[in-house]
Amino acid sequence: MDLVKLRSRARAMMMIGSVAILVGTGIMVHGEMDFGDGVLIAGIVLLIIGVSMLARTPPGDQDVV
């Protein structure tokens, strides 16, 4: 897989995971615990996968275009 595409997907997964964490927390605050837990856990998993994917790419100054 192309490193630039991998980096882009990793950043997108991290963004979606971060938003899901916030949304899951908001859902839990307003009373729906089971669904909020699921969204929160899914967000954490997406964030961890995104971070590990981004860690596999070289730093930004070594991008091959």
CHARMM internal coordinates of N, CA and C (Angstrom, degrees):
IC EDIT
DIST 1 N 1 CA 1.4465
DIST 1 CA 1 C 1.5311
ANGL 1 N 1 CA 1 C 108.80
DIST 1 C 2 N 1.2726
ANGL 1 CA 1 C 2 N 114.80
DIHE 1 N 1 CA 1 C 2 N 141.85
DIST 2 N 2 CA 1.4571
ANGL 1 C 2 N 2 CA 121.32
DIHE 1 CA 1 C 2 N 2 CA 179.55
DIST 2 CA 2 C 1.5308
ANGL 2 N 2 CA 2 C 109.73
DIHE 1 C 2 N 2 CA 2 C -63.52
DIST 2 C 3 N 1.3393
ANGL 2 CA 2 C 3 N 116.62
DIHE 2 N 2 CA 2 C 3 N 135.87
DIST 3 N 3 CA 1.4635
ANGL 2 C 3 N 3 CA 120.29
DIHE 2 CA 2 C 3 N 3 CA -175.86
DIST 3 CA 3 C 1.5245
ANGL 3 N 3 CA 3 C 112.38
DIHE 2 C 3 N 3 CA 3 C -65.51
DIST 3 C 4 N 1.3201
ANGL 3 CA 3 C 4 N 117.12
DIHE 3 N 3 CA 3 C 4 N -35.13
DIST 4 N 4 CA 1.4693
ANGL 3 C 4 N 4 CA 119.58
DIHE 3 CA 3 C 4 N 4 CA 179.36
DIST 4 CA 4 C 1.5294
ANGL 4 N 4 CA 4 C 109.76
DIHE 3 C 4 N 4 CA 4 C -67.23
DIST 4 C 5 N 1.3366
ANGL 4 CA 4 C 5 N 116.53
DIHE 4 N 4 CA 4 C 5 N -40.64
DIST 5 N 5 CA 1.4587
ANGL 4 C 5 N 5 CA 120.43
DIHE 4 CA 4 C 5 N 5 CA 178.37
DIST 5 CA 5 C 1.5319
ANGL 5 N 5 CA 5 C 110.18
DIHE 4 C 5 N 5 CA 5 C -67.10
DIST 5 C 6 N 1.3322
ANGL 5 CA 5 C 6 N 117.01
DIHE 5 N 5 CA 5 C 6 N -39.60
DIST 6 N 6 CA 1.4589
ANGL 5 C 6 N 6 CA 120.93
DIHE 5 CA 5 C 6 N 6 CA 177.87
DIST 6 CA 6 C 1.5184
ANGL 6 N 6 CA 6 C 111.07
DIHE 5 C 6 N 6 CA 6 C -62.42
DIST 6 C 7 N 1.3255
ANGL 6 CA 6 C 7 N 115.97
DIHE 6 N 6 CA 6 C 7 N -43.15
DIST 7 N 7 CA 1.4626
ANGL 6 C 7 N 7 CA 120.37
DIHE 6 CA 6 C 7 N 7 CA 178.64
DIST 7 CA 7 C 1.5277
ANGL 7 N 7 CA 7 C 110.70
DIHE 6 C 7 N 7 CA 7 C -63.90
DIST 7 C 8 N 1.3172
ANGL 7 CA 7 C 8 N 117.53
DIHE 7 N 7 CA 7 C 8 N -40.88
DIST 8 N 8 CA 1.4589
ANGL 7 C 8 N 8 CA 121.59
DIHE 7 CA 7 C 8 N 8 CA 179.64
DIST 8 CA 8 C 1.5289
ANGL 8 N 8 CA 8 C 110.68
DIHE 7 C 8 N 8 CA 8 C -64.56
DIST 8 C 9 N 1.3299
ANGL 8 CA 8 C 9 N 116.90
DIHE 8 N 8 CA 8 C 9 N -43.99
DIST 9 N 9 CA 1.4677
ANGL 8 C 9 N 9 CA 120.20
DIHE 8 CA 8 C 9 N 9 CA 178.56
DIST 9 CA 9 C 1.5195
ANGL 9 N 9 CA 9 C 111.39
DIHE 8 C 9 N 9 CA 9 C -65.59
DIST 9 C 10 N 1.3292
ANGL 9 CA 9 C 10 N 116.98
DIHE 9 N 9 CA 9 C 10 N -38.39
DIST 10 N 10 CA 1.4606
ANGL 9 C 10 N 10 CA 120.52
DIHE 9 CA 9 C 10 N 10 CA 179.27
DIST 10 CA 10 C 1.5153
ANGL 10 N 10 CA 10 C 110.35
DIHE 9 C 10 N 10 CA 10 C -63.28
DIST 10 C 11 N 1.3212
ANGL 10 CA 10 C 11 N 117.01
DIHE 10 N 10 CA 10 C 11 N -43.11
DIST 11 N 11 CA 1.4686
ANGL 10 C 11 N 11 CA 120.18
DIHE 10 CA 10 C 11 N 11 CA 179.16
DIST 11 CA 11 C 1.5175
ANGL 11 N 11 CA 11 C 111.42
DIHE 10 C 11 N 11 CA 11 C -65.86
DIST 11 C 12 N 1.3318
ANGL 11 CA 11 C 12 N 116.84
DIHE 11 N 11 CA 11 C 12 N -37.49
DIST 12 N 12 CA 1.4687
ANGL 11 C 12 N 12 CA 120.39
DIHE 11 CA 11 C 12 N 12 CA 177.95
DIST 12 CA 12 C 1.5280
ANGL 12 N 12 CA 12 C 110.43
DIHE 11 C 12 N 12 CA 12 C -65.71
DIST 12 C 13 N 1.3283
ANGL 12 CA 12 C 13 N 117.59
DIHE 12 N 12 CA 12 C 13 N -42.19
DIST 13 N 13 CA 1.4588
ANGL 12 C 13 N 13 CA 120.50
DIHE 12 CA 12 C 13 N 13 CA 178.54
DIST 13 CA 13 C 1.5286
ANGL 13 N 13 CA 13 C 111.24
DIHE 12 C 13 N 13 CA 13 C -64.36
DIST 13 C 14 N 1.3345
ANGL 13 CA 13 C 14 N 116.33
DIHE 13 N 13 CA 13 C 14 N -38.52
DIST 14 N 14 CA 1.4568
ANGL 13 C 14 N 14 CA 119.59
DIHE 13 CA 13 C 14 N 14 CA 178.34
DIST 14 CA 14 C 1.5287
ANGL 14 N 14 CA 14 C 110.82
DIHE 13 C 14 N 14 CA 14 C -66.34
DIST 14 C 15 N 1.3309
ANGL 14 CA 14 C 15 N 116.80
DIHE 14 N 14 CA 14 C 15 N -38.00
DIST 15 N 15 CA 1.4544
ANGL 14 C 15 N 15 CA 120.80
DIHE 14 CA 14 C 15 N 15 CA 179.25
DIST 15 CA 15 C 1.5386
ANGL 15 N 15 CA 15 C 110.17
DIHE 14 C 15 N 15 CA 15 C -66.65
DIST 15 C 16 N 1.3184
ANGL 15 CA 15 C 16 N 116.58
DIHE 15 N 15 CA 15 C 16 N -46.28
DIST 16 N 16 CA 1.4651
ANGL 15 C 16 N 16 CA 120.44
DIHE 15 CA 15 C 16 N 16 CA 179.80
DIST 16 CA 16 C 1.5231
ANGL 16 N 16 CA 16 C 110.38
DIHE 15 C 16 N 16 CA 16 C -64.13
DIST 16 C 17 N 1.3366
ANGL 16 CA 16 C 17 N 116.62
DIHE 16 N 16 CA 16 C 17 N -40.61
DIST 17 N 17 CA 1.4557
ANGL 16 C 17 N 17 CA 120.14
DIHE 16 CA 16 C 17 N 17 CA 178.59
DIST 17 CA 17 C 1.5133
ANGL 17 N 17 CA 17 C 112.41
DIHE 16 C 17 N 17 CA 17 C -63.52
DIST 17 C 18 N 1.3240
ANGL 17 CA 17 C 18 N 117.10
DIHE 17 N 17 CA 17 C 18 N -41.20
DIST 18 N 18 CA 1.4632
ANGL 17 C 18 N 18 CA 120.50
DIHE 17 CA 17 C 18 N 18 CA 179.08
DIST 18 CA 18 C 1.5257
ANGL 18 N 18 CA 18 C 111.45
DIHE 17 C 18 N 18 CA 18 C -64.78
DIST 18 C 19 N 1.3155
ANGL 18 CA 18 C 19 N 115.98
DIHE 18 N 18 CA 18 C 19 N -42.43
DIST 19 N 19 CA 1.4703
ANGL 18 C 19 N 19 CA 119.56
DIHE 18 CA 18 C 19 N 19 CA 178.38
DIST 19 CA 19 C 1.5274
ANGL 19 N 19 CA 19 C 110.11
DIHE 18 C 19 N 19 CA 19 C -65.73
DIST 19 C 20 N 1.3382
ANGL 19 CA 19 C 20 N 117.13
DIHE 19 N 19 CA 19 C 20 N -39.66
DIST 20 N 20 CA 1.4679
ANGL 19 C 20 N 20 CA 120.31
DIHE 19 CA 19 C 20 N 20 CA 179.82
DIST 20 CA 20 C 1.5216
ANGL 20 N 20 CA 20 C 111.41
DIHE 19 C 20 N 20 CA 20 C -64.92
DIST 20 C 21 N 1.3348
ANGL 20 CA 20 C 21 N 117.10
DIHE 20 N 20 CA 20 C 21 N -35.29
DIST 21 N 21 CA 1.4645
ANGL 20 C 21 N 21 CA 119.79
DIHE 20 CA 20 C 21 N 21 CA 176.91
DIST 21 CA 21 C 1.5224
ANGL 21 N 21 CA 21 C 110.12
DIHE 20 C 21 N 21 CA 21 C -63.32
DIST 21 C 22 N 1.3178
ANGL 21 CA 21 C 22 N 116.51
DIHE 21 N 21 CA 21 C 22 N -45.47
DIST 22 N 22 CA 1.4674
ANGL 21 C 22 N 22 CA 120.04
DIHE 21 CA 21 C 22 N 22 CA 179.18
DIST 22 CA 22 C 1.5270
ANGL 22 N 22 CA 22 C 111.74
DIHE 21 C 22 N 22 CA 22 C -64.89
DIST 22 C 23 N 1.3172
ANGL 22 CA 22 C 23 N 117.06
DIHE 22 N 22 CA 22 C 23 N -42.42
DIST 23 N 23 CA 1.4632
ANGL 22 C 23 N 23 CA 121.09
DIHE 22 CA 22 C 23 N 23 CA -179.57
DIST 23 CA 23 C 1.5284
ANGL 23 N 23 CA 23 C 110.47
DIHE 22 C 23 N 23 CA 23 C -66.33
DIST 23 C 24 N 1.3401
ANGL 23 CA 23 C 24 N 116.43
DIHE 23 N 23 CA 23 C 24 N -42.88
DIST 24 N 24 CA 1.4613
ANGL 23 C 24 N 24 CA 120.03
DIHE 23 CA 23 C 24 N 24 CA 178.76
DIST 24 CA 24 C 1.5152
ANGL 24 N 24 CA 24 C 112.11
DIHE 23 C 24 N 24 CA 24 C -62.18
DIST 24 C 25 N 1.3212
ANGL 24 CA 24 C 25 N 116.71
DIHE 24 N 24 CA 24 C 25 N -39.71
DIST 25 N 25 CA 1.4582
ANGL 24 C 25 N 25 CA 120.44
DIHE 24 CA 24 C 25 N 25 CA 177.05
DIST 25 CA 25 C 1.5278
ANGL 25 N 25 CA 25 C 110.83
DIHE 24 C 25 N 25 CA 25 C -65.10
DIST 25 C 26 N 1.3207
ANGL 25 CA 25 C 26 N 116.38
DIHE 25 N 25 CA 25 C 26 N -42.25
DIST 26 N 26 CA 1.4669
ANGL 25 C 26 N 26 CA 120.12
DIHE 25 CA 25 C 26 N 26 CA 177.77
DIST 26 CA 26 C 1.5126
ANGL 26 N 26 CA 26 C 112.59
DIHE 25 C 26 N 26 CA 26 C -63.29
DIST 26 C 27 N 1.3278
ANGL 26 CA 26 C 27 N 116.64
DIHE 26 N 26 CA 26 C 27 N -39.42
DIST 27 N 27 CA 1.4688
ANGL 26 C 27 N 27 CA 119.89
DIHE 26 CA 26 C 27 N 27 CA 178.39
DIST 27 CA 27 C 1.5283
ANGL 27 N 27 CA 27 C 110.24
DIHE 26 C 27 N 27 CA 27 C -65.30
DIST 27 C 28 N 1.3272
ANGL 27 CA 27 C 28 N 115.92
DIHE 27 N 27 CA 27 C 28 N -40.69
DIST 28 N 28 CA 1.4630
ANGL 27 C 28 N 28 CA 119.18
DIHE 27 CA 27 C 28 N 28 CA 179.49
DIST 28 CA 28 C 1.5265
ANGL 28 N 28 CA 28 C 111.54
DIHE 27 C 28 N 28 CA 28 C -66.03
DIST 28 C 29 N 1.3206
ANGL 28 CA 28 C 29 N 117.84
DIHE 28 N 28 CA 28 C 29 N -37.14
DIST 29 N 29 CA 1.4669
ANGL 28 C 29 N 29 CA 121.31
DIHE 28 CA 28 C 29 N 29 CA 179.60
DIST 29 CA 29 C 1.5211
ANGL 29 N 29 CA 29 C 110.70
DIHE 28 C 29 N 29 CA 29 C -63.85
DIST 29 C 30 N 1.3190
ANGL 29 CA 29 C 30 N 116.64
DIHE 29 N 29 CA 29 C 30 N -35.38
DIST 30 N 30 CA 1.4624
ANGL 29 C 30 N 30 CA 120.12
DIHE 29 CA 29 C 30 N 30 CA -176.99
DIST 30 CA 30 C 1.5148
ANGL 30 N 30 CA 30 C 113.32
DIHE 29 C 30 N 30 CA 30 C -89.66
DIST 30 C 31 N 1.3511
ANGL 30 CA 30 C 31 N 118.09
DIHE 30 N 30 CA 30 C 31 N 8.38
DIST 31 N 31 CA 1.4543
ANGL 30 C 31 N 31 CA 118.85
DIHE 30 CA 30 C 31 N 31 CA 166.81
DIST 31 CA 31 C 1.5023
ANGL 31 N 31 CA 31 C 118.24
DIHE 30 C 31 N 31 CA 31 C 116.75
DIST 31 C 32 N 1.2908
ANGL 31 CA 31 C 32 N 121.58
DIHE 31 N 31 CA 31 C 32 N -22.23
DIST 32 N 32 CA 1.4673
ANGL 31 C 32 N 32 CA 122.11
DIHE 31 CA 31 C 32 N 32 CA -176.68
DIST 32 CA 32 C 1.5292
ANGL 32 N 32 CA 32 C 108.58
DIHE 31 C 32 N 32 CA 32 C -91.40
DIST 32 C 33 N 1.3262
ANGL 32 CA 32 C 33 N 116.35
DIHE 32 N 32 CA 32 C 33 N 87.99
DIST 33 N 33 CA 1.4641
ANGL 32 C 33 N 33 CA 121.23
DIHE 32 CA 32 C 33 N 33 CA -171.25
DIST 33 CA 33 C 1.5305
ANGL 33 N 33 CA 33 C 113.23
DIHE 32 C 33 N 33 CA 33 C -70.57
DIST 33 C 34 N 1.3400
ANGL 33 CA 33 C 34 N 118.67
DIHE 33 N 33 CA 33 C 34 N -44.26
DIST 34 N 34 CA 1.4665
ANGL 33 C 34 N 34 CA 120.49
DIHE 33 CA 33 C 34 N 34 CA -174.83
DIST 34 CA 34 C 1.5249
ANGL 34 N 34 CA 34 C 111.75
DIHE 33 C 34 N 34 CA 34 C -65.18
DIST 34 C 35 N 1.3146
ANGL 34 CA 34 C 35 N 116.95
DIHE 34 N 34 CA 34 C 35 N -48.17
DIST 35 N 35 CA 1.4692
ANGL 34 C 35 N 35 CA 120.11
DIHE 34 CA 34 C 35 N 35 CA 179.48
DIST 35 CA 35 C 1.5226
ANGL 35 N 35 CA 35 C 110.93
DIHE 34 C 35 N 35 CA 35 C -67.38
DIST 35 C 36 N 1.3190
ANGL 35 CA 35 C 36 N 116.62
DIHE 35 N 35 CA 35 C 36 N -39.28
DIST 36 N 36 CA 1.4659
ANGL 35 C 36 N 36 CA 120.90
DIHE 35 CA 35 C 36 N 36 CA 177.92
DIST 36 CA 36 C 1.5122
ANGL 36 N 36 CA 36 C 111.80
DIHE 35 C 36 N 36 CA 36 C -62.31
DIST 36 C 37 N 1.3412
ANGL 36 CA 36 C 37 N 117.07
DIHE 36 N 36 CA 36 C 37 N -40.83
DIST 37 N 37 CA 1.4649
ANGL 36 C 37 N 37 CA 120.72
DIHE 36 CA 36 C 37 N 37 CA 176.75
DIST 37 CA 37 C 1.5211
ANGL 37 N 37 CA 37 C 111.00
DIHE 36 C 37 N 37 CA 37 C -60.91
DIST 37 C 38 N 1.3151
ANGL 37 CA 37 C 38 N 116.54
DIHE 37 N 37 CA 37 C 38 N -43.52
DIST 38 N 38 CA 1.4656
ANGL 37 C 38 N 38 CA 120.53
DIHE 37 CA 37 C 38 N 38 CA -179.49
DIST 38 CA 38 C 1.5145
ANGL 38 N 38 CA 38 C 112.42
DIHE 37 C 38 N 38 CA 38 C -62.86
DIST 38 C 39 N 1.3168
ANGL 38 CA 38 C 39 N 116.42
DIHE 38 N 38 CA 38 C 39 N -44.20
DIST 39 N 39 CA 1.4684
ANGL 38 C 39 N 39 CA 120.75
DIHE 38 CA 38 C 39 N 39 CA 179.34
DIST 39 CA 39 C 1.5238
ANGL 39 N 39 CA 39 C 110.39
DIHE 38 C 39 N 39 CA 39 C -66.59
DIST 39 C 40 N 1.3143
ANGL 39 CA 39 C 40 N 117.14
DIHE 39 N 39 CA 39 C 40 N -40.65
DIST 40 N 40 CA 1.4594
ANGL 39 C 40 N 40 CA 121.58
DIHE 39 CA 39 C 40 N 40 CA 179.28
DIST 40 CA 40 C 1.5294
ANGL 40 N 40 CA 40 C 110.96
DIHE 39 C 40 N 40 CA 40 C -63.67
DIST 40 C 41 N 1.3200
ANGL 40 CA 40 C 41 N 117.33
DIHE 40 N 40 CA 40 C 41 N -45.85
DIST 41 N 41 CA 1.4736
ANGL 40 C 41 N 41 CA 120.85
DIHE 40 CA 40 C 41 N 41 CA 179.76
DIST 41 CA 41 C 1.5181
ANGL 41 N 41 CA 41 C 110.80
DIHE 40 C 41 N 41 CA 41 C -65.74
DIST 41 C 42 N 1.3308
ANGL 41 CA 41 C 42 N 117.56
DIHE 41 N 41 CA 41 C 42 N -41.11
DIST 42 N 42 CA 1.4620
ANGL 41 C 42 N 42 CA 120.11
DIHE 41 CA 41 C 42 N 42 CA 177.60
DIST 42 CA 42 C 1.5224
ANGL 42 N 42 CA 42 C 110.89
DIHE 41 C 42 N 42 CA 42 C -62.27
DIST 42 C 43 N 1.3200
ANGL 42 CA 42 C 43 N 117.32
DIHE 42 N 42 CA 42 C 43 N -39.68
DIST 43 N 43 CA 1.4620
ANGL 42 C 43 N 43 CA 121.15
DIHE 42 CA 42 C 43 N 43 CA 177.61
DIST 43 CA 43 C 1.5139
ANGL 43 N 43 CA 43 C 112.19
DIHE 42 C 43 N 43 CA 43 C -63.57
DIST 43 C 44 N 1.3311
ANGL 43 CA 43 C 44 N 116.58
DIHE 43 N 43 CA 43 C 44 N -41.78
DIST 44 N 44 CA 1.4661
ANGL 43 C 44 N 44 CA 119.99
DIHE 43 CA 43 C 44 N 44 CA 178.80
DIST 44 CA 44 C 1.5158
ANGL 44 N 44 CA 44 C 110.42
DIHE 43 C 44 N 44 CA 44 C -63.87
DIST 44 C 45 N 1.3261
ANGL 44 CA 44 C 45 N 117.19
DIHE 44 N 44 CA 44 C 45 N -42.69
DIST 45 N 45 CA 1.4685
ANGL 44 C 45 N 45 CA 120.90
DIHE 44 CA 44 C 45 N 45 CA 179.56
DIST 45 CA 45 C 1.5257
ANGL 45 N 45 CA 45 C 110.79
DIHE 44 C 45 N 45 CA 45 C -63.50
DIST 45 C 46 N 1.3286
ANGL 45 CA 45 C 46 N 117.60
DIHE 45 N 45 CA 45 C 46 N -45.15
DIST 46 N 46 CA 1.4650
ANGL 45 C 46 N 46 CA 120.56
DIHE 45 CA 45 C 46 N 46 CA 178.24
DIST 46 CA 46 C 1.5242
ANGL 46 N 46 CA 46 C 111.83
DIHE 45 C 46 N 46 CA 46 C -61.84
DIST 46 C 47 N 1.3237
ANGL 46 CA 46 C 47 N 116.58
DIHE 46 N 46 CA 46 C 47 N -39.36
DIST 47 N 47 CA 1.4588
ANGL 46 C 47 N 47 CA 120.43
DIHE 46 CA 46 C 47 N 47 CA 179.19
DIST 47 CA 47 C 1.5300
ANGL 47 N 47 CA 47 C 110.71
DIHE 46 C 47 N 47 CA 47 C -65.14
DIST 47 C 48 N 1.3146
ANGL 47 CA 47 C 48 N 117.65
DIHE 47 N 47 CA 47 C 48 N -42.94
DIST 48 N 48 CA 1.4677
ANGL 47 C 48 N 48 CA 120.87
DIHE 47 CA 47 C 48 N 48 CA 179.34
DIST 48 CA 48 C 1.5165
ANGL 48 N 48 CA 48 C 111.23
DIHE 47 C 48 N 48 CA 48 C -65.90
DIST 48 C 49 N 1.3319
ANGL 48 CA 48 C 49 N 117.68
DIHE 48 N 48 CA 48 C 49 N -42.22
DIST 49 N 49 CA 1.4660
ANGL 48 C 49 N 49 CA 120.72
DIHE 48 CA 48 C 49 N 49 CA 178.22
DIST 49 CA 49 C 1.5214
ANGL 49 N 49 CA 49 C 110.28
DIHE 48 C 49 N 49 CA 49 C -64.21
DIST 49 C 50 N 1.3282
ANGL 49 CA 49 C 50 N 117.64
DIHE 49 N 49 CA 49 C 50 N -41.78
DIST 50 N 50 CA 1.4610
ANGL 49 C 50 N 50 CA 120.86
DIHE 49 CA 49 C 50 N 50 CA 178.64
DIST 50 CA 50 C 1.5139
ANGL 50 N 50 CA 50 C 112.47
DIHE 49 C 50 N 50 CA 50 C -62.96
DIST 50 C 51 N 1.3293
ANGL 50 CA 50 C 51 N 116.66
DIHE 50 N 50 CA 50 C 51 N -40.95
DIST 51 N 51 CA 1.4628
ANGL 50 C 51 N 51 CA 120.18
DIHE 50 CA 50 C 51 N 51 CA 178.79
DIST 51 CA 51 C 1.5264
ANGL 51 N 51 CA 51 C 110.61
DIHE 50 C 51 N 51 CA 51 C -65.72
DIST 51 C 52 N 1.3276
ANGL 51 CA 51 C 52 N 117.50
DIHE 51 N 51 CA 51 C 52 N -41.36
DIST 52 N 52 CA 1.4670
ANGL 51 C 52 N 52 CA 119.43
DIHE 51 CA 51 C 52 N 52 CA 179.60
DIST 52 CA 52 C 1.5278
ANGL 52 N 52 CA 52 C 111.55
DIHE 51 C 52 N 52 CA 52 C -68.09
DIST 52 C 53 N 1.3368
ANGL 52 CA 52 C 53 N 117.58
DIHE 52 N 52 CA 52 C 53 N -35.06
DIST 53 N 53 CA 1.4610
ANGL 52 C 53 N 53 CA 119.76
DIHE 52 CA 52 C 53 N 53 CA 176.41
DIST 53 CA 53 C 1.5251
ANGL 53 N 53 CA 53 C 110.82
DIHE 52 C 53 N 53 CA 53 C -66.97
DIST 53 C 54 N 1.3308
ANGL 53 CA 53 C 54 N 116.35
DIHE 53 N 53 CA 53 C 54 N -41.06
DIST 54 N 54 CA 1.4607
ANGL 53 C 54 N 54 CA 120.15
DIHE 53 CA 53 C 54 N 54 CA -179.91
DIST 54 CA 54 C 1.5269
ANGL 54 N 54 CA 54 C 111.06
DIHE 53 C 54 N 54 CA 54 C -67.83
DIST 54 C 55 N 1.3161
ANGL 54 CA 54 C 55 N 117.20
DIHE 54 N 54 CA 54 C 55 N -31.65
DIST 55 N 55 CA 1.4654
ANGL 54 C 55 N 55 CA 120.93
DIHE 54 CA 54 C 55 N 55 CA 179.39
DIST 55 CA 55 C 1.5295
ANGL 55 N 55 CA 55 C 112.04
DIHE 54 C 55 N 55 CA 55 C -68.53
DIST 55 C 56 N 1.3116
ANGL 55 CA 55 C 56 N 117.50
DIHE 55 N 55 CA 55 C 56 N -21.53
DIST 56 N 56 CA 1.4691
ANGL 55 C 56 N 56 CA 121.40
DIHE 55 CA 55 C 56 N 56 CA 179.61
DIST 56 CA 56 C 1.5275
ANGL 56 N 56 CA 56 C 113.50
DIHE 55 C 56 N 56 CA 56 C -79.87
DIST 56 C 57 N 1.3090
ANGL 56 CA 56 C 57 N 117.16
DIHE 56 N 56 CA 56 C 57 N -11.20
DIST 57 N 57 CA 1.4618
ANGL 56 C 57 N 57 CA 120.87
DIHE 56 CA 56 C 57 N 57 CA -178.88
DIST 57 CA 57 C 1.5220
ANGL 57 N 57 CA 57 C 109.70
DIHE 56 C 57 N 57 CA 57 C -95.89
DIST 57 C 58 N 1.3296
ANGL 57 CA 57 C 58 N 117.59
DIHE 57 N 57 CA 57 C 58 N 154.75
DIST 58 N 58 CA 1.4609
ANGL 57 C 58 N 58 CA 119.76
DIHE 57 CA 57 C 58 N 58 CA 177.00
DIST 58 CA 58 C 1.5314
ANGL 58 N 58 CA 58 C 110.77
DIHE 57 C 58 N 58 CA 58 C -71.24
DIST 58 C 59 N 1.3243
ANGL 58 CA 58 C 59 N 118.28
DIHE 58 N 58 CA 58 C 59 N 164.98
DIST 59 N 59 CA 1.4681
ANGL 58 C 59 N 59 CA 120.31
DIHE 58 CA 58 C 59 N 59 CA 177.96
DIST 59 CA 59 C 1.5385
ANGL 59 N 59 CA 59 C 111.09
DIHE 58 C 59 N 59 CA 59 C -59.34
DIST 59 C 60 N 1.3216
ANGL 59 CA 59 C 60 N 115.82
DIHE 59 N 59 CA 59 C 60 N 161.61
DIST 60 N 60 CA 1.4589
ANGL 59 C 60 N 60 CA 121.56
DIHE 59 CA 59 C 60 N 60 CA -174.12
DIST 60 CA 60 C 1.5157
ANGL 60 N 60 CA 60 C 114.80
DIHE 59 C 60 N 60 CA 60 C -60.22
DIST 60 C 61 N 1.3420
ANGL 60 CA 60 C 61 N 118.66
DIHE 60 N 60 CA 60 C 61 N -26.93
DIST 61 N 61 CA 1.4610
ANGL 60 C 61 N 61 CA 119.77
DIHE 60 CA 60 C 61 N 61 CA -177.92
DIST 61 CA 61 C 1.5284
ANGL 61 N 61 CA 61 C 111.96
DIHE 60 C 61 N 61 CA 61 C -76.75
DIST 61 C 62 N 1.3476
ANGL 61 CA 61 C 62 N 117.67
DIHE 61 N 61 CA 61 C 62 N -5.53
DIST 62 N 62 CA 1.4654
ANGL 61 C 62 N 62 CA 120.53
DIHE 61 CA 61 C 62 N 62 CA 179.53
DIST 62 CA 62 C 1.5167
ANGL 62 N 62 CA 62 C 112.55
DIHE 61 C 62 N 62 CA 62 C -111.44
DIST 62 C 63 N 1.3235
ANGL 62 CA 62 C 63 N 117.63
DIHE 62 N 62 CA 62 C 63 N 18.72
DIST 63 N 63 CA 1.4617
ANGL 62 C 63 N 63 CA 121.19
DIHE 62 CA 62 C 63 N 63 CA 179.59
DIST 63 CA 63 C 1.5142
ANGL 63 N 63 CA 63 C 111.10
DIHE 62 C 63 N 63 CA 63 C -62.67
DIST 63 C 64 N 1.3213
ANGL 63 CA 63 C 64 N 115.08
DIHE 63 N 63 CA 63 C 64 N 137.34
DIST 64 N 64 CA 1.4642
ANGL 63 C 64 N 64 CA 121.12
DIHE 63 CA 63 C 64 N 64 CA 175.71
DIST 64 CA 64 C 1.5086
ANGL 64 N 64 CA 64 C 107.52
DIHE 63 C 64 N 64 CA 64 C -101.38
DIST 64 C 65 N 1.3223
ANGL 64 CA 64 C 65 N 117.11
DIHE 64 N 64 CA 64 C 65 N 120.42
DIST 65 N 65 CA 1.4583
ANGL 64 C 65 N 65 CA 120.72
DIHE 64 CA 64 C 65 N 65 CA -176.66
DIST 65 CA 65 C 1.4991
ANGL 65 N 65 CA 65 C 110.01
DIHE 64 C 65 N 65 CA 65 C -103.69
END
COOR INIT
IC SEED 1 N 1 CA 1 C
IC BUILD
